[in-house]
C-alpha cells in the first residue's frame, strides 16, 4: 500500500486491484493524444467526464490544479475523501452537464 501510486485528484492511494484509468489532461479529441496523462481512480476519472465537456476540459480544466480548484470537483473530492482507496461506484452523467 505504501508503494501504491496516489491519485492526483482525490489524493488517495490507487491499489493495484482498484479500478483505474489514464486521463488525458487535454482531451484526445482536442489535440491531446500525445500530451500528458495522469493515472486516476476510475471513479475520479468518471466524475470529471460526467461534469464537463471535452471543450471545457481543453479550455480551462487541462491541469490537475485547475480541476482540483473547480467547485463541482471539490464537492466530489470532499465526498470521496473518506472512502477506501479501492472504492468504486457507478457514476451518472450530471444533469445539465456542460
LINMO-V916665 format. One record per residue. SS is DSSP state (alpha for helix, beta for strand, coil for the rest). OMEGA is omega in whole degrees, -180 to 180 (NA if undefined). D_CENTER is the distance of its C-alpha to the mean C-alpha in Angstrom with 2 decimals. Layout:
ss=SS omega=OMEGA d_center=D_CENTER
ss=SS omega=OMEGA d_center=D_CENTER
This chain:
ss=coil omega=-179 d_center=20.48
ss=coil omega=-179 d_center=21.29
ss=coil omega=179 d_center=20.45
ss=coil omega=175 d_center=17.08
ss=beta omega=-180 d_center=14.25
ss=beta omega=178 d_center=12.09
ss=coil omega=-178 d_center=8.31
ss=coil omega=177 d_center=8.09
ss=coil omega=-175 d_center=5.73
ss=coil omega=179 d_center=8.03
ss=coil omega=175 d_center=10.76
ss=coil omega=176 d_center=11.92
ss=beta omega=175 d_center=13.52
ss=beta omega=179 d_center=12.42
ss=coil omega=-178 d_center=15.88
ss=coil omega=-180 d_center=17.27
ss=coil omega=180 d_center=17.74
ss=coil omega=174 d_center=14.24
ss=coil omega=-180 d_center=12.30
ss=beta omega=177 d_center=9.77
ss=beta omega=179 d_center=9.04
ss=beta omega=178 d_center=8.88
ss=beta omega=173 d_center=6.88
ss=beta omega=-179 d_center=9.78
ss=coil omega=168 d_center=9.65
ss=coil omega=-177 d_center=12.52
ss=coil omega=179 d_center=12.46
ss=alpha omega=-180 d_center=15.22
ss=alpha omega=-180 d_center=17.17
ss=alpha omega=175 d_center=17.43
ss=coil omega=-175 d_center=18.73
ss=coil omega=-176 d_center=15.84
ss=coil omega=-176 d_center=17.13
ss=coil omega=177 d_center=18.50
ss=coil omega=-172 d_center=16.34
ss=coil omega=173 d_center=13.78
ss=beta omega=175 d_center=10.87
ss=beta omega=176 d_center=8.74
ss=beta omega=-180 d_center=8.53
ss=beta omega=165 d_center=5.69
ss=beta omega=179 d_center=7.02
ss=alpha omega=-179 d_center=7.41
ss=alpha omega=178 d_center=7.23
ss=alpha omega=179 d_center=3.77
ss=alpha omega=180 d_center=3.34
ss=alpha omega=179 d_center=6.44
ss=alpha omega=179 d_center=6.10
ss=alpha omega=-175 d_center=5.00
ss=alpha omega=176 d_center=7.79
ss=alpha omega=-174 d_center=9.95
ss=alpha omega=-170 d_center=10.45
ss=coil omega=176 d_center=10.99
ss=coil omega=177 d_center=13.34
ss=alpha omega=180 d_center=13.23
ss=alpha omega=-180 d_center=15.87
ss=alpha omega=176 d_center=14.18
ss=alpha omega=-179 d_center=11.14
ss=alpha omega=-175 d_center=13.99
ss=alpha omega=-170 d_center=16.23
ss=alpha omega=-176 d_center=14.62
ss=coil omega=-175 d_center=10.88
ss=coil omega=173 d_center=11.24
ss=coil omega=178 d_center=10.66
ss=alpha omega=179 d_center=8.57
ss=alpha omega=-180 d_center=11.59
ss=alpha omega=179 d_center=11.57
ss=alpha omega=-179 d_center=8.11
ss=alpha omega=-180 d_center=9.17
ss=alpha omega=-179 d_center=12.54
ss=coil omega=-178 d_center=11.89
ss=alpha omega=180 d_center=13.78
ss=alpha omega=178 d_center=11.92
ss=alpha omega=177 d_center=8.60
ss=alpha omega=177 d_center=11.22
ss=alpha omega=177 d_center=12.81
ss=alpha omega=-180 d_center=9.92
ss=alpha omega=178 d_center=9.59
ss=alpha omega=-179 d_center=13.39
ss=alpha omega=-174 d_center=13.56
ss=alpha omega=-173 d_center=11.56
ss=coil omega=-177 d_center=13.11
ss=coil omega=178 d_center=16.32
ss=coil omega=177 d_center=15.23
ss=coil omega=-177 d_center=16.29
ss=coil omega=-179 d_center=14.08
ss=coil omega=-177 d_center=14.50
ss=coil omega=174 d_center=13.95
ss=coil omega=175 d_center=12.75
ss=coil omega=177 d_center=13.77
ss=coil omega=179 d_center=13.82
ss=coil omega=177 d_center=11.74
ss=coil omega=175 d_center=14.07
ss=coil omega=-179 d_center=13.81
ss=coil omega=179 d_center=14.57
ss=coil omega=-180 d_center=18.23
ss=coil omega=180 d_center=18.91
ss=coil omega=-175 d_center=15.44
ss=coil omega=NA d_center=16.13
